[in-house]
């Protein structure tokens, strides 16, 4: 049998299985009849986010979530620009003070010794993360906050520090995968996320469309946009925004905080 025929047969079986197992179950009720939610987020507090990402978001009327590593120079040197972004409705999220990651993890040779999570206690991380919330409140005046865990690493000297700080956050991004598989089983303190690097606009759009098919949400966390590191091009980023703007009836685009607050409220009904 040809490979294409095998693939078609597999999809047919999967489709039948989905129908037999309850595919008629009600989809998650997004606001205004939208089919999916889209969270556009940006990590590390980079210059290209202020220079490229925010102007593009503003052009299309979208609000993004910016997770600030508060020790970075673009925070100290461009503080008023971050305040202005918050006044315009963009979210300022917690990405810790020093972006501690596990130095022993594969590919983490870049982790500086003084910022190695393997040699930082969970109690220290708790203090630092909560202090970061206070510093963010000084920037935007807000108390409700979300967190993106640096590198997805949660163990500080063998203790899960994220569990210690979870009560301070509406939601936490922790896990791999842009598209949430199932809203019914989503843990708001372990929301999957993907950090696109070097992808095209078409590839980003394909993931958004998958979220619409599933009726769930898609969580992108970019780093550089048209510059800096772990980058996507400005063209790819704007291609995604242009597509979302052309399909506003299908996709609810909002900050991670607003989306997860809505999800939490729906569950409480």
Residue frames as qw, qx, qy, qz and C-alpha x, y, z in Angstrom:
[[0.000, 0.888, 0.459, 0.000, 0.00, 0.00, 0.00],
 [0.379, 0.571, -0.051, 0.726, 1.33, 3.44, -0.85],
 [0.307, -0.136, -0.514, 0.789, 2.35, 5.72, 2.04],
 [0.250, -0.106, -0.046, -0.961, -0.34, 8.27, 1.15],
 [0.647, -0.269, -0.553, -0.450, -3.00, 5.57, 1.25],
 [0.574, -0.232, -0.673, 0.406, -1.76, 4.37, 4.64],
 [0.095, -0.031, -0.302, 0.948, -1.88, 7.93, 5.97],
 [0.449, -0.187, -0.273, -0.830, -5.44, 8.39, 4.68],
 [0.679, -0.279, -0.667, -0.131, -6.54, 5.14, 6.29],
 [0.421, -0.158, -0.588, 0.673, -5.04, 6.22, 9.62],
 [0.139, -0.036, 0.111, -0.983, -6.89, 9.53, 9.53],
 [0.587, -0.235, -0.495, -0.596, -10.12, 7.70, 8.69],
 [0.641, -0.274, -0.691, 0.191, -9.68, 5.42, 11.70],
 [0.252, -0.106, -0.428, 0.861, -8.82, 8.34, 13.97],
 [0.312, -0.143, -0.142, -0.929, -11.86, 10.25, 12.79],
 [0.669, -0.294, -0.593, -0.337, -14.12, 7.26, 13.45],
 [0.550, -0.217, -0.643, 0.487, -12.58, 6.77, 16.88],
 [0.038, 0.024, -0.243, 0.969, -13.15, 10.42, 17.72],
 [0.517, -0.231, -0.311, -0.763, -16.82, 10.15, 16.77],
 [0.719, -0.260, -0.640, -0.076, -17.27, 6.94, 18.73],
 [0.530, -0.198, -0.555, 0.610, -15.59, 8.33, 21.85],
 [0.167, -0.789, -0.464, 0.366, -17.66, 11.47, 22.15],
 [0.361, 0.105, 0.239, 0.895, -16.56, 14.00, 19.53],
 [0.148, -0.676, -0.474, -0.544, -20.01, 15.58, 19.95],
 [0.473, -0.565, -0.438, 0.515, -19.07, 16.79, 23.43],
 [0.090, 0.979, 0.181, 0.026, -19.52, 20.57, 23.79],
 [0.601, 0.397, -0.147, 0.678, -16.53, 22.67, 22.83],
 [0.370, -0.404, -0.358, 0.756, -15.08, 25.16, 25.28],
 [0.137, 0.879, 0.445, 0.100, -17.13, 28.38, 25.19],
 [0.439, -0.055, 0.031, 0.896, -14.78, 31.16, 24.11],
 [0.122, 0.591, 0.315, -0.732, -16.19, 34.72, 24.17],
 [0.396, 0.605, -0.118, -0.680, -18.34, 36.00, 21.29],
 [0.906, 0.346, 0.171, -0.176, -18.38, 32.65, 19.53],
 [0.197, 0.744, -0.629, -0.114, -14.64, 32.53, 18.88],
 [0.947, 0.097, -0.292, -0.087, -13.23, 29.11, 18.06],
 [0.817, -0.078, -0.274, 0.501, -9.89, 29.50, 19.83],
 [0.269, -0.953, 0.052, 0.129, -7.80, 31.84, 21.95],
 [0.733, 0.443, -0.144, 0.496, -4.35, 33.08, 20.96],
 [0.491, -0.835, 0.042, 0.245, -1.73, 34.27, 23.44],
 [0.620, 0.632, -0.143, 0.442, 1.18, 36.22, 21.96],
 [0.603, -0.784, 0.063, 0.134, 3.95, 36.46, 24.54],
 [0.530, 0.704, -0.299, 0.366, 7.59, 37.59, 24.58],
 [0.824, -0.485, -0.151, 0.250, 10.34, 36.52, 26.98],
 [0.742, -0.093, -0.077, 0.660, 13.42, 38.13, 28.50],
 [0.066, -0.926, -0.126, 0.350, 12.72, 41.89, 27.99],
 [0.627, 0.017, 0.412, 0.662, 14.58, 42.42, 24.69],
 [0.010, 0.458, -0.125, -0.880, 15.11, 45.60, 22.72],
 [0.100, -0.029, -0.742, -0.663, 13.62, 44.07, 19.56],
 [0.088, -0.544, -0.830, 0.085, 10.36, 43.51, 21.42],
 [0.033, -0.716, -0.269, 0.643, 10.06, 47.22, 22.15],
 [0.005, -0.479, 0.403, 0.780, 11.35, 48.25, 18.73],
 [0.231, 0.099, -0.773, -0.582, 9.60, 45.72, 16.49],
 [0.157, -0.317, -0.935, 0.014, 7.04, 43.52, 18.26],
 [0.024, 0.559, 0.554, -0.617, 5.06, 46.18, 20.13],
 [0.217, 0.408, -0.214, -0.860, 4.71, 48.51, 17.11],
 [0.276, -0.010, -0.830, -0.485, 3.40, 45.57, 15.05],
 [0.130, -0.415, -0.863, 0.258, 0.98, 44.53, 17.80],
 [0.082, 0.533, 0.297, -0.788, -0.25, 48.10, 18.10],
 [0.175, 0.217, -0.536, -0.797, -0.68, 48.35, 14.33],
 [0.389, -0.179, -0.814, -0.392, -3.20, 45.48, 14.38],
 [0.525, -0.478, 0.054, -0.702, -4.76, 46.34, 17.73],
 [0.860, -0.175, -0.479, 0.029, -3.50, 43.27, 19.61],
 [0.400, -0.787, 0.366, -0.295, -2.22, 43.06, 23.18],
 [0.741, 0.266, -0.589, 0.180, 0.81, 40.94, 24.03],
 [0.761, -0.649, 0.009, -0.001, 2.32, 39.56, 27.23],
 [0.453, 0.691, -0.436, 0.357, 5.91, 40.56, 27.98],
 [0.867, -0.459, -0.151, 0.123, 7.77, 38.45, 30.53],
 [0.154, 0.890, -0.320, 0.285, 10.52, 40.61, 31.96],
 [0.806, -0.142, -0.309, 0.484, 13.79, 39.27, 33.25],
 [0.183, -0.969, -0.164, -0.022, 14.18, 42.21, 35.58],
 [0.589, -0.589, 0.252, 0.493, 17.99, 42.18, 35.73],
 [0.631, 0.360, 0.424, 0.541, 18.37, 42.83, 31.99],
 [0.249, -0.205, 0.069, 0.944, 19.67, 46.17, 30.71],
 [0.102, -0.350, -0.530, -0.765, 16.60, 46.89, 28.53],
 [0.401, -0.706, -0.584, 0.018, 14.53, 47.00, 31.72],
 [0.443, -0.577, -0.183, 0.661, 16.80, 49.46, 33.53],
 [0.241, -0.186, 0.307, 0.902, 17.54, 51.56, 30.46],
 [0.218, -0.197, -0.538, -0.790, 14.06, 51.61, 28.91],
 [0.005, -0.284, -0.829, 0.481, 11.81, 51.50, 31.94],
 [0.333, 0.401, 0.176, -0.835, 9.47, 54.19, 30.67],
 [0.428, 0.209, -0.645, -0.598, 8.92, 52.27, 27.44],
 [0.262, -0.161, -0.949, 0.066, 7.77, 49.23, 29.43],
 [0.111, 0.386, 0.568, -0.719, 5.51, 51.44, 31.53],
 [0.382, 0.342, -0.217, -0.831, 4.04, 52.88, 28.35],
 [0.365, 0.039, -0.864, -0.344, 3.41, 49.38, 27.00],
 [0.115, -0.302, -0.871, 0.369, 1.54, 48.49, 30.19],
 [0.225, 0.407, 0.266, -0.844, -0.55, 51.66, 29.96],
 [0.435, 0.279, -0.477, -0.711, -1.55, 50.63, 26.44],
 [0.876, -0.044, 0.098, -0.470, -2.88, 47.30, 27.71],
 [0.689, 0.348, -0.630, 0.085, 0.09, 44.98, 27.17],
 [0.842, -0.530, -0.074, -0.064, 0.78, 42.59, 30.02],
 [0.163, 0.680, -0.653, 0.290, 4.00, 42.67, 32.03],
 [0.940, -0.235, -0.201, -0.142, 4.64, 39.16, 33.31],
 [0.521, -0.707, 0.477, -0.019, 7.15, 37.60, 35.68],
 [0.867, 0.387, -0.299, 0.101, 10.20, 35.87, 34.20],
 [0.796, -0.435, -0.171, 0.385, 12.18, 36.03, 37.47],
 [0.194, -0.922, 0.172, 0.286, 14.99, 38.38, 38.44],
 [0.185, -0.669, 0.646, 0.318, 17.96, 36.49, 37.00],
 [0.789, 0.384, -0.320, -0.358, 16.55, 33.82, 34.65],
 [0.349, -0.457, 0.812, -0.098, 18.00, 30.91, 36.64],
 [0.875, 0.227, -0.281, -0.321, 18.11, 27.60, 34.75],
 [0.893, -0.331, 0.299, 0.068, 19.61, 24.21, 35.46],
 [0.102, 0.778, -0.566, -0.253, 23.27, 24.22, 34.42],
 [0.397, -0.232, 0.885, 0.072, 23.36, 20.44, 34.33],
 [0.699, 0.499, 0.424, -0.287, 20.58, 20.19, 31.74],
 [0.648, 0.170, 0.522, 0.528, 21.57, 19.26, 28.19],
 [0.332, 0.628, 0.343, 0.614, 22.51, 22.30, 26.13],
 [0.303, -0.930, -0.183, -0.095, 22.69, 24.61, 29.14],
 [0.735, -0.026, -0.115, 0.668, 26.42, 25.24, 29.05],
 [0.152, 0.588, 0.089, 0.790, 25.61, 28.96, 28.80],
 [0.545, -0.769, -0.297, -0.153, 24.17, 29.09, 32.34],
 [0.169, 0.675, -0.448, 0.561, 26.38, 31.30, 34.53],
 [0.457, -0.052, -0.801, 0.383, 27.51, 29.72, 37.84],
 [0.052, 0.078, 0.483, -0.871, 25.86, 32.41, 39.95],
 [0.589, 0.140, -0.017, -0.795, 22.58, 31.82, 38.09],
 [0.383, 0.097, -0.902, -0.172, 22.60, 28.04, 38.16],
 [0.707, -0.362, -0.081, -0.602, 19.33, 26.67, 39.51],
 [0.846, -0.045, -0.517, 0.124, 21.16, 23.53, 40.62],
 [0.519, -0.055, -0.462, 0.717, 22.95, 25.66, 43.22],
 [0.224, -0.284, 0.083, -0.929, 20.11, 27.98, 44.23],
 [0.084, 0.187, 0.894, -0.398, 17.73, 26.94, 46.99],
 [0.077, -0.578, -0.730, -0.357, 13.99, 26.77, 46.46],
 [0.273, -0.770, -0.412, 0.403, 13.58, 29.25, 49.33],
 [0.243, -0.418, 0.222, 0.847, 15.85, 31.72, 47.54],
 [0.048, 0.214, 0.692, 0.688, 13.91, 31.30, 44.31],
 [0.160, -0.714, -0.682, 0.001, 10.62, 31.84, 46.12],
 [0.257, -0.710, -0.173, 0.633, 11.91, 35.10, 47.61],
 [0.195, -0.255, 0.436, 0.841, 13.26, 36.28, 44.26],
 [0.010, 0.396, 0.767, 0.504, 10.11, 35.44, 42.28],
 [0.191, -0.789, -0.567, 0.142, 7.87, 37.20, 44.79],
 [0.266, -0.603, 0.043, 0.751, 10.21, 40.20, 44.80],
 [0.163, 0.052, 0.618, 0.767, 9.93, 40.28, 41.00],
 [0.068, -0.674, -0.709, -0.196, 6.15, 40.58, 41.40],
 [0.258, -0.795, -0.268, 0.479, 6.67, 43.61, 43.66],
 [0.263, -0.372, 0.355, 0.816, 9.02, 45.21, 41.13],
 [0.086, 0.325, 0.732, 0.592, 6.53, 44.61, 38.32],
 [0.140, -0.789, -0.590, 0.099, 3.80, 46.20, 40.41],
 [0.261, -0.659, 0.004, 0.706, 6.02, 49.29, 40.68],
 [0.166, -0.088, 0.586, 0.789, 6.09, 49.39, 36.88],
 [0.199, -0.291, -0.669, -0.654, 2.42, 48.82, 36.07],
 [0.370, -0.214, 0.315, -0.848, 0.52, 49.20, 39.36],
 [0.807, -0.076, -0.350, -0.469, -1.09, 45.75, 39.04],
 [0.503, -0.446, 0.669, -0.318, -1.27, 42.88, 41.48],
 [0.908, 0.158, 0.359, -0.148, -2.56, 39.96, 39.41],
 [0.058, 0.709, -0.637, -0.297, 0.27, 38.30, 37.53],
 [0.983, 0.176, 0.018, -0.056, 1.31, 35.34, 35.39],
 [0.415, -0.661, 0.586, 0.217, 4.68, 33.60, 35.26],
 [0.850, 0.450, -0.271, -0.049, 6.74, 31.99, 32.53],
 [0.792, -0.516, 0.282, 0.164, 9.29, 29.59, 34.06],
 [0.182, 0.783, -0.537, -0.254, 12.79, 30.14, 32.61],
 [0.206, 0.385, -0.883, -0.173, 13.84, 27.12, 30.53],
 [0.808, -0.205, -0.361, -0.419, 10.91, 25.21, 32.03],
 [0.530, 0.135, -0.725, 0.420, 13.26, 24.20, 34.86],
 [0.548, -0.668, -0.181, -0.470, 11.45, 23.89, 38.20],
 [0.863, -0.375, -0.254, 0.223, 13.91, 22.10, 40.50],
 [0.074, 0.832, -0.351, 0.423, 16.10, 24.29, 42.71],
 [0.038, -0.445, 0.824, -0.348, 18.60, 22.16, 44.62],
 [0.168, -0.083, -0.982, -0.022, 16.20, 19.26, 44.18],
 [0.124, 0.494, 0.677, -0.532, 13.05, 21.09, 45.35],
 [0.202, 0.580, 0.608, 0.503, 10.24, 22.30, 43.10],
 [0.138, -0.241, -0.238, 0.931, 10.32, 26.06, 43.63],
 [0.243, -0.199, -0.458, -0.832, 7.41, 26.68, 41.23],
 [0.475, -0.486, -0.730, -0.079, 5.09, 24.80, 43.56],
 [0.370, -0.413, -0.452, 0.699, 6.08, 27.26, 46.31],
 [0.002, 0.253, -0.049, -0.966, 5.17, 30.35, 44.28],
 [0.024, -0.332, -0.811, -0.481, 2.15, 29.01, 42.38],
 [0.102, -0.707, -0.655, 0.247, -0.44, 30.59, 44.74],
 [0.131, -0.603, -0.013, 0.787, 0.88, 34.04, 43.77],
 [0.048, 0.232, -0.584, -0.776, -0.04, 33.60, 40.10],
 [0.709, 0.302, 0.124, -0.625, -3.24, 33.37, 38.08],
 [0.949, 0.309, 0.062, -0.021, -1.47, 31.05, 35.64],
 [0.379, -0.651, 0.580, 0.310, 2.00, 29.68, 34.88],
 [0.762, 0.545, -0.284, -0.202, 3.48, 28.63, 31.55],
 [0.354, -0.514, 0.780, -0.041, 5.34, 25.37, 32.01],
 [0.736, 0.168, 0.655, -0.016, 5.54, 22.62, 29.43],
 [0.153, -0.256, 0.641, 0.707, 6.08, 22.01, 25.74],
 [0.202, 0.437, 0.818, 0.315, 3.68, 22.54, 22.89],
 [0.060, -0.071, -0.096, -0.991, 2.01, 25.60, 21.44],
 [0.546, -0.249, -0.404, -0.690, -1.51, 24.16, 21.20],
 [0.425, -0.198, 0.682, -0.562, -3.42, 23.09, 24.31],
 [0.131, -0.039, -0.949, -0.284, -4.79, 19.59, 23.62],
 [0.366, -0.547, -0.731, -0.180, -7.88, 19.79, 25.83],
 [0.141, -0.560, 0.161, -0.800, -9.29, 22.71, 27.81],
 [0.788, -0.479, -0.202, -0.330, -11.08, 20.34, 30.21],
 [0.902, -0.265, -0.163, 0.301, -7.81, 18.90, 31.51],
 [0.410, 0.644, -0.184, 0.619, -5.66, 22.04, 31.30],
 [0.603, -0.547, -0.331, 0.477, -3.71, 22.82, 34.48],
 [0.142, 0.961, 0.083, 0.221, -3.51, 26.63, 34.70],
 [0.396, -0.827, 0.388, 0.095, -0.27, 26.30, 36.65],
 [0.516, -0.260, 0.713, 0.397, 1.33, 24.15, 33.92],
 [0.606, 0.703, 0.181, -0.326, 0.15, 25.63, 30.63],
 [0.759, 0.066, 0.414, 0.498, 2.08, 24.34, 27.60],
 [0.165, 0.917, -0.079, -0.355, 3.93, 26.87, 25.48],
 [0.821, 0.248, 0.249, 0.450, 6.22, 26.96, 22.47],
 [0.175, -0.793, 0.177, 0.556, 9.07, 29.38, 21.73],
 [0.772, 0.588, 0.212, 0.115, 9.24, 29.71, 17.92],
 [0.335, -0.664, 0.409, 0.529, 12.69, 30.21, 16.40],
 [0.081, -0.347, 0.686, 0.635, 13.40, 30.77, 12.71],
 [0.373, 0.410, 0.832, -0.001, 9.91, 29.77, 11.62],
 [0.023, 0.228, 0.472, 0.851, 7.80, 31.24, 8.84],
 [0.417, 0.004, 0.199, -0.887, 4.52, 33.02, 9.17],
 [0.718, 0.021, -0.500, -0.483, 2.81, 30.09, 7.48],
 [0.516, -0.006, -0.814, 0.266, 4.15, 27.71, 10.13],
 [0.060, 0.044, 0.546, -0.835, 2.82, 29.93, 12.91],
 [0.567, 0.050, -0.120, -0.814, -0.56, 30.19, 11.20],
 [0.632, 0.009, -0.746, -0.207, -0.75, 26.39, 10.90],
 [0.284, -0.101, -0.799, 0.520, -0.54, 26.08, 14.69],
 [0.292, 0.112, 0.254, -0.915, -3.21, 28.72, 15.16],
 [0.640, 0.064, -0.428, -0.634, -5.48, 26.82, 12.79],
 [0.493, -0.036, -0.861, 0.121, -4.87, 23.62, 14.75],
 [0.008, 0.124, 0.629, -0.768, -6.07, 25.38, 17.91],
 [0.502, 0.124, -0.057, -0.854, -9.25, 26.42, 16.08],
 [0.632, 0.032, -0.701, -0.329, -9.87, 22.83, 14.99],
 [0.420, -0.122, -0.818, 0.374, -9.48, 21.65, 18.56],
 [0.354, -0.781, -0.340, -0.387, -11.40, 24.57, 20.06],
 [0.710, -0.487, -0.252, 0.442, -8.59, 25.28, 22.52],
 [0.047, -0.981, 0.115, 0.149, -5.83, 27.88, 22.77],
 [0.809, 0.349, -0.095, 0.462, -2.37, 28.43, 21.32],
 [0.438, -0.872, 0.071, 0.208, 0.48, 29.89, 23.36],
 [0.700, 0.509, -0.106, 0.490, 3.46, 31.41, 21.59],
 [0.448, -0.841, 0.062, 0.297, 6.36, 32.86, 23.55],
 [0.648, 0.669, -0.069, 0.357, 8.75, 34.67, 21.23],
 [0.597, -0.491, -0.018, 0.635, 12.18, 35.98, 22.11],
 [0.139, -0.388, 0.278, 0.868, 13.78, 38.20, 19.49],
 [0.519, 0.686, 0.506, -0.065, 11.55, 39.64, 16.78],
 [0.511, 0.821, 0.031, 0.254, 13.64, 40.85, 13.88],
 [0.194, 0.730, -0.480, 0.447, 16.75, 40.94, 16.08],
 [0.531, -0.553, 0.531, -0.361, 18.40, 39.80, 19.31],
 [0.023, 0.290, -0.956, -0.036, 18.46, 35.98, 19.76],
 [0.233, 0.272, 0.925, -0.127, 16.22, 32.93, 19.34],
 [0.220, 0.380, -0.018, -0.898, 14.57, 35.12, 16.76],
 [0.487, 0.553, 0.661, 0.145, 11.75, 35.07, 14.29],
 [0.268, 0.181, 0.293, 0.900, 11.81, 37.60, 11.49],
 [0.224, 0.308, 0.254, -0.889, 9.69, 40.72, 11.63],
 [0.441, 0.128, -0.541, -0.705, 8.06, 39.47, 8.42],
 [0.393, -0.167, -0.904, -0.034, 7.01, 36.14, 9.95],
 [0.071, -0.325, -0.645, 0.688, 5.68, 37.86, 13.05],
 [0.306, 0.310, 0.012, -0.900, 3.65, 40.35, 11.03],
 [0.405, 0.012, -0.760, -0.509, 2.33, 37.62, 8.71],
 [0.256, -0.311, -0.880, 0.252, 0.83, 35.93, 11.78],
 [0.053, 0.409, 0.410, -0.813, -0.67, 39.19, 13.05],
 [0.319, 0.206, -0.375, -0.846, -2.10, 40.00, 9.63],
 [0.380, -0.146, -0.874, -0.267, -3.78, 36.59, 9.49],
 [0.184, -0.394, -0.767, 0.473, -5.24, 36.97, 12.98],
 [0.140, 0.354, 0.124, -0.916, -6.53, 40.44, 12.13],
 [0.392, 0.102, -0.571, -0.714, -8.26, 39.04, 9.04],
 [0.565, -0.247, -0.769, -0.168, -9.97, 36.36, 11.16],
 [0.120, -0.278, 0.494, -0.815, -11.02, 38.27, 14.25],
 [0.757, -0.171, -0.056, -0.628, -14.32, 36.37, 14.27],
 [0.887, 0.046, -0.459, 0.006, -12.46, 33.06, 14.68],
 [0.674, 0.012, -0.466, 0.573, -9.63, 33.91, 17.09],
 [0.383, -0.913, -0.105, -0.091, -9.72, 35.74, 20.40],
 [0.637, 0.326, -0.292, 0.634, -6.29, 37.38, 20.75],
 [0.393, -0.864, 0.011, -0.316, -5.56, 38.72, 24.21],
 [0.008, -0.657, 0.673, -0.339, -2.99, 38.71, 26.97],
 [0.492, 0.012, -0.863, 0.118, -2.18, 35.46, 28.71],
 [0.048, 0.074, 0.643, -0.761, -3.53, 36.98, 31.93],
 [0.531, 0.145, 0.042, -0.834, -6.89, 37.88, 30.40],
 [0.663, 0.120, -0.637, -0.375, -7.27, 34.54, 28.64],
 [0.425, -0.016, -0.859, 0.284, -6.45, 32.46, 31.70],
 [0.207, 0.076, 0.499, -0.838, -8.64, 34.58, 33.97],
 [0.645, 0.125, -0.218, -0.722, -11.49, 33.88, 31.55],
 [0.613, 0.083, -0.780, -0.093, -10.74, 30.14, 31.56],
 [0.166, -0.016, -0.787, 0.594, -10.69, 30.13, 35.36],
 [0.398, 0.107, 0.262, -0.873, -14.01, 32.00, 35.52],
 [0.676, 0.109, -0.479, -0.549, -15.65, 29.59, 33.06],
 [0.494, 0.028, -0.855, 0.159, -14.62, 26.66, 35.22],
 [0.004, -0.055, -0.653, 0.755, -16.13, 28.30, 38.27],
 [0.500, -0.043, -0.166, -0.849, -19.59, 28.57, 36.73]]
